């Protein structure tokens, strides 16, 4: 049932039928605790990362590094044992410091990739103070395709170690025709001290 507002500002309750919406299903949740990596691999530990869903969403909440000034990063597996799928990506950021004295919006040329197999930073130099962390989400599209490249997008906000709020936008594609069957999160140095990671699948209807 929903409330509808008419032009005369009166309200009426109606029942809607026949309206379809995408179904978002929680597939797997993991909690980091001094973890070197957090991995989601198709077919292991009840993880589904195949043609069951055309869209997969990873949500990472209050990811806290053990070491100070480290990057939180992601990589993808394309059927082998290593997380080294070839990627081309872009990254831009907006930031604002707590003292209200420094702001900027711009492209980050130091953290994009061009046909590279290394990790993709999602945030950089996140602090490891007790109240410092990163939260965001990553969308992966049709990872089971063996015809097209695999597109992904991520948006993350984090507390930079020098007390900035930084909003990062990362997007790109895994330039492989093999299916992407694993996604792995890590820090550039040290462990993921804490954080919650959730994998969702979204169907068309």
MOURQUI-V803205 format. One line per field, one symbol per residue. phi: phi as a letter, one per 20 degrees, with the letter a starting at -180 (. if undefined). burial: b if it has 24 or more other C-alpha atoms within 12 Angstrom, else e. A space follows every 50 residues. Layout:
# MOURQUI-V803205
phi=???
burial=???
This chain:
# MOURQUI-V803205
phi=.ceddefemedbecdecmedbfeddfebccdfblefbccccgndlmedbb fgcfcccddcclfdefdelceebcbcddoeddebffccbcbcbcbbefel cbcacafdfececclddffdfdbclfedfgddacbrbcdcdlfefdddfd ebbbcbdbeffdmdecddccbrbeeceffedbccdadfbmeefbqdccdd dcefb
burial=eeeeeeeeeeeeeeeeeeeeeeeeeebbbbbbeebebbbbbbeeeebbbb eebbbbbbbbbbbbbbbbbbbbbbbbbbbeeebbbbbbbbbbbbbeeeee eeeeeeeeeebbbeeebbbbbbbbbbbbeeebbbbbbbbbbbbbbeeebb bbbbbbbbbbbebbbbbbbbbbbbbbebbbbbbbbbbbeebbbbbbbbbb bbeee
